[in-house]
Amino acid sequence: MKLPSKTGFYMKIAALLFTAFLLGVIVAEATSPASTFYISGGVYPGAPSYTVWKEGSNYFAKNANGFIEYSGTNASQTINAILTSHYSVFIMHGTYVLDTKIVLNYGNIGISGEGNSTILSYSGTDTAIEIGDGSTDIRNWWIKNIGIVIGLGATGIRVNGDTYYGKLDEITIQATASSSIGIDFKATSNWEGYHQVYFPYISEALQGIRFSGAQAKTGIMIYGGVLKGRGSAIANGIGLNITNVNTLQVHGMGISAYETAVQVNTSYANFFNGLRMESVIYGSVLASDASQNRFFDCSIVTYTTAIVNDGAANRYKYWYGDKYTEIAANLSVTGAVNSFDIVHGLFLPPEVIHVTAEQSGQGDYWISVVDATKITLSFTNQPGGSAWWFLVYIAISE
């Protein structure tokens, strides 16, 4: 019998080993796909519907399969071109100069970025990002990890009526001029609700977060974040400005504003917990048509009036100084008067009231009337043309 040569034998062994190697590669490829997907890679299924990026002055948008569908030198046009259906859009790091607003007018749609590395710099006077047109039912939308820069008279994000179940997550808005608004929930012809806002940071806006329009805004929740208003040269600066809102919840937010930290108008059954408020003039102001609002475990630092409560059935549990208080005010009294009324708006007449005169010319001073609606502070002498100041607060606990 003729034996095979050693050369042929080794060649066959090598061929078998190579075949086994190929089969192993094929099996490995079939059973062990790569465990890491890069969201900017544009490779399905690891990518969003569209990825947007810039190279120099050019902007590009590729789909989930990596195919570039849109490109141009106008960031607004490139981004809006892909927001025509129910898509998720990821905007890579860089500064995107917007000359017109970005519009989300579909449900199940959202924009996300790389935090403060993704900046939308809006040069107009309308709004950088607008959700809905006020008449189209928009549900389940989101904006996440985006930085926005706005100028004179502009709004960072406007959420119109007829929008529901939206989410704003870690949004930074920097205003560079006066008369600007950070976030505006604006329901004019249809109501809106059930939105969630997580950790917004809004700086130098005339109004940090505003709820405007004649229709109701309901079931909105805000968690954490900072609203930092403009300086003393800007009057009427409001951190949180609330109109026609019910069942709003705000938790753990820091607010610094020139005129008013929190303003509540025509709103009821809202809940504020753990707010840190700083202002030059007012801490919180509840108008006569604000009722059944709750402030608990909040603190106020202000130079004038901590709490103005002209509404009914509103409840407070504030830290003012080293005590819990329901009302705190630094009152200025002038004219030919010997008393001053303070409307408290509480459920029951208060029992513990602290008053401190900040001068000596008023003579004796005392609380002469406490009833279901007001407290009357009386004093022996009349201030005339000179302002007399009294610090008044109602303590919950001693």
Secondary structure, 3 states (H helix, E strand, C coil): CCCCCHHHHHHHHHHHHHHHHHHHHHHHHHHCCCCCCCHHHCCCCCCCCEEEEEECCEEEEEECCCCEEEEECCHHHHHHHHCCCCCEEEECCEEEEECCCEEECCCCEEEEEEEEEEEEEECCCCEEEEECCCCCCEECEEEEEEEEEECCCCEEEEEECCEECCEEECCEEEECCCCCEEEEEECCCCCEECCEEECCEEEEECEEEEEECCCCEECCEEECCEEEECCCCCCCCEEEEEECEECCEEECCEEEECCEEEEEECCECCEEECCEEEECCEEEEECCCCECCEEEEEEEEECCEEEEECCECCEEEEEECCEEEEEEEEEEEEECCCEEEEECCCCCCCCCEEEEECCCCCCCEEEEEECCCEEEEEECCCCEEEEEEEEEEEECCC
